[in-house]
Amino acid sequence: MMKVVILNGNKEAAAFDEKLLIWAKQYPENDYEVEIIQLRDLNVKYCTGCWGCWVKTPGQCVFTDDSALVCKAMINADLVVFASPVKMGFVSSLLKKSMDKMIPLVHPYIEIVNGENHHQKRYEKYPELAVLLETDKNTDDEDIEIITNIFKRLALNFKSDLKFVKLLETSEVAQLTQK
C-alpha cells in the first residue's frame, strides 16, 4: 500500500480545502493510504537557523513544536504533496514555514552531487514530492515556474524526485467528481 501525505498549507478552511478533499479521493482506498495534515491546526514555530537540529538534537528541532510530527509523516510517506493557494507569487507562509522545519531530515554533512554541494542523506529512503496549487487572479506563469524550480531543488536536496506540479482548478476537480 502506498502512503500519500498531503500537507495542506491553506491558512483558513475554505473552498480550497473542499477541492483538496475531492482531489485526494482520486487515490483508491485499497491501494493508497492518504493522510491530509492541516498545517493550520498545528503549532509549528519558525526555524531560527540555530542548527541545533544538526548539533544538539540530531534529526530533531531543539524547540518543541509539531514540526516533528510533520517530519515523521513525511519521512514515512511514499509521496508528499505540498498543497497551497498561491499568495503573492508563492506558496502560503504556513507551508513555507513547515518546509523550513524539514531541515532535520538531512545531515549537516556535505557531498558533491552533479558539481553542487548538497546535504547527505539522514534516512535510507525519502518520499517523492508533488505540488498542488490554487492560483488567484494575480498568479502568472513566472510564479508557477519559480515555485516549480524551488520544489525541484527541494526534491534534489531530499534525494528524491518532483513527481508533478498541478493547478488545483475548479474544472479539474469537476472532472474528478464525474469519474
C-alpha positions as a printed NumPy array, in Angstrom:
array([[  0.   ,   0.   ,   0.   ],
       [  1.346,   3.407,  -0.978],
       [  1.31 ,   6.108,   1.707],
       [  0.418,   9.626,   0.494],
       [  0.765,  12.58 ,   2.859],
       [ -0.801,  15.87 ,   1.819],
       [  0.452,  18.946,   3.648],
       [ -2.365,  21.482,   3.442],
       [ -0.856,  24.953,   3.646],
       [ -4.197,  26.731,   3.388],
       [ -4.477,  29.124,   6.319],
       [ -8.258,  29.088,   6.546],
       [-10.911,  26.485,   5.911],
       [-12.418,  27.423,   2.56 ],
       [-13.18 ,  26.222,  -0.956],
       [ -9.524,  25.192,  -1.308],
       [ -9.985,  22.517,   1.351],
       [-13.044,  21.157,  -0.436],
       [-11.154,  20.935,  -3.731],
       [ -8.256,  19.246,  -1.954],
       [-10.54 ,  16.606,  -0.425],
       [-12.09 ,  15.879,  -3.811],
       [ -8.627,  15.659,  -5.4  ],
       [ -7.417,  13.288,  -2.651],
       [-10.275,  10.896,  -3.442],
       [ -8.615,  10.03 ,  -6.755],
       [ -6.431,   7.6  ,  -4.798],
       [ -8.298,   4.272,  -4.39 ],
       [ -8.532,   3.328,  -0.709],
       [ -7.497,  -0.282,  -1.295],
       [ -4.176,   0.789,  -2.92 ],
       [ -3.375,   4.023,  -1.086],
       [ -3.392,   5.338,   2.441],
       [ -3.96 ,   9.099,   2.212],
       [ -3.395,  11.433,   5.144],
       [ -4.151,  15.144,   4.943],
       [ -2.278,  17.184,   7.528],
       [ -3.931,  20.531,   8.214],
       [ -0.885,  22.665,   8.978],
       [ -3.084,  25.478,  10.333],
       [ -4.134,  23.182,  13.193],
       [ -0.541,  22.517,  14.26 ],
       [  1.865,  24.524,  16.361],
       [  4.855,  24.881,  14.027],
       [  7.319,  27.549,  15.066],
       [  9.637,  29.359,  12.676],
       [ 13.085,  27.912,  12.072],
       [ 15.644,  30.145,  13.787],
       [ 18.591,  28.761,  11.832],
       [ 20.325,  27.726,  15.052],
       [ 21.459,  24.362,  13.593],
       [ 20.587,  22.696,  16.881],
       [ 18.76 ,  20.007,  14.886],
       [ 22.136,  19.007,  13.495],
       [ 24.347,  19.507,  16.555],
       [ 22.399,  19.385,  19.839],
       [ 19.495,  17.065,  18.971],
       [ 20.465,  15.406,  15.66 ],
       [ 17.431,  14.86 ,  13.455],
       [ 15.012,  16.843,  15.632],
       [ 14.348,  20.528,  16.14 ],
       [ 15.582,  21.729,  19.537],
       [ 12.317,  23.621,  20.019],
       [  9.25 ,  21.643,  20.987],
       [  6.541,  22.05 ,  18.381],
       [  4.559,  19.961,  15.929],
       [  7.223,  20.048,  13.208],
       [  8.431,  16.668,  14.481],
       [  5.015,  15.206,  13.578],
       [  5.248,  16.672,  10.083],
       [  8.79 ,  15.368,   9.583],
       [  7.831,  11.895,  10.817],
       [  4.816,  11.762,   8.482],
       [  6.934,  12.977,   5.584],
       [  9.823,  10.551,   6.005],
       [  7.417,   7.612,   6.354],
       [  5.464,   8.506,   3.208],
       [  5.95 ,   7.35 ,  -0.354],
       [  4.599,  10.621,  -1.752],
       [  4.339,  14.023,  -0.057],
       [  2.05 ,  16.557,  -1.698],
       [  2.599,  20.196,  -0.774],
       [ -0.779,  21.904,  -1.247],
       [ -1.341,  25.637,  -1.06 ],
       [ -3.113,  28.6  ,  -2.544],
       [ -0.604,  30.855,  -4.304],
       [ -0.143,  34.006,  -2.219],
       [  1.919,  36.908,  -3.521],
       [  3.579,  34.675,  -6.11 ],
       [  4.494,  31.789,  -3.801],
       [  3.032,  29.112,  -1.556],
       [  1.474,  30.254,   1.715],
       [  3.724,  31.354,   4.558],
       [  2.29 ,  28.479,   6.589],
       [  3.517,  25.897,   4.075],
       [  6.88 ,  27.653,   3.683],
       [  7.365,  27.71 ,   7.467],
       [  6.725,  23.964,   7.577],
       [  9.139,  23.372,   4.698],
       [ 11.877,  25.256,   6.56 ],
       [ 11.394,  22.977,   9.568],
       [ 12.23 ,  19.89 ,   7.453],
       [ 15.96 ,  20.571,   7.59 ],
       [ 16.487,  17.925,  10.335],
       [ 15.651,  15.29 ,   7.697],
       [ 19.119,  15.682,   6.173],
       [ 22.617,  15.594,   7.667],
       [ 24.713,  18.724,   8.043],
       [ 27.492,  16.936,   6.18 ],
       [ 28.005,  17.949,   2.579],
       [ 28.63 ,  15.897,  -0.535],
       [ 29.094,  16.961,  -4.134],
       [ 26.215,  15.979,  -6.427],
       [ 26.446,  16.965, -10.109],
       [ 29.05 ,  19.601,  -9.258],
       [ 26.912,  21.138,  -6.479],
       [ 27.153,  20.958,  -2.706],
       [ 24.244,  19.122,  -1.079],
       [ 23.496,  17.712,   2.341],
       [ 23.987,  13.998,   2.863],
       [ 21.003,  11.76 ,   3.469],
       [ 19.94 ,  11.068,   7.037],
       [ 17.488,   8.341,   6.022],
       [ 17.731,   5.49 ,   3.551],
       [ 14.502,   6.4  ,   1.743],
       [ 12.876,   9.745,   1.002],
       [  9.423,  10.244,  -0.493],
       [  8.674,  11.57 ,  -3.932],
       [  7.385,  15.14 ,  -3.813],
       [  4.487,  16.826,  -5.572],
       [  2.815,  20.221,  -5.507],
       [ -0.842,  21.222,  -5.769],
       [ -1.508,  24.922,  -6.212],
       [ -4.585,  27.088,  -6.409],
       [ -3.897,  30.248,  -8.359],
       [ -5.532,  33.629,  -7.994],
       [ -6.04 ,  36.484, -10.446],
       [ -2.512,  37.8  ,  -9.801],
       [ -0.718,  34.488, -10.411],
       [  1.218,  34.343, -13.66 ],
       [  3.344,  31.762, -15.479],
       [  6.528,  33.126, -13.93 ],
       [  5.144,  32.499, -10.425],
       [  4.416,  28.867, -11.313],
       [  7.862,  28.48 , -12.873],
       [  9.569,  29.862,  -9.744],
       [  7.533,  27.616,  -7.444],
       [  8.283,  24.607,  -9.644],
       [ 12.009,  25.329,  -9.656],
       [ 12.131,  25.734,  -5.874],
       [ 10.364,  22.409,  -5.353],
       [ 12.702,  20.751,  -7.86 ],
       [ 15.59 ,  21.961,  -5.702],
       [ 13.848,  20.715,  -2.548],
       [ 13.439,  17.294,  -4.171],
       [ 17.114,  17.311,  -5.162],
       [ 18.109,  18.104,  -1.57 ],
       [ 15.939,  15.239,  -0.325],
       [ 17.486,  12.823,  -2.859],
       [ 14.043,  12.483,  -4.374],
       [ 12.028,  13.48 ,  -7.423],
       [  9.381,  16.091,  -8.038],
       [  6.614,  13.933,  -9.469],
       [  4.28 ,  16.756, -10.528],
       [  3.152,  20.339, -10.071],
       [ -0.563,  20.723, -10.735],
       [ -3.002,  23.557, -10.545],
       [ -5.991,  22.673,  -8.421],
       [ -8.549,  24.339, -10.63 ],
       [-12.292,  24.001, -10.437],
       [-12.509,  22.366, -13.879],
       [-10.067,  19.591, -12.909],
       [-11.931,  18.931,  -9.671],
       [-15.218,  18.746, -11.6  ],
       [-13.698,  16.111, -13.888],
       [-12.585,  14.044, -10.888],
       [-16.066,  14.102,  -9.361],
       [-17.575,  12.818, -12.628],
       [-15.449,   9.646, -12.63 ]])
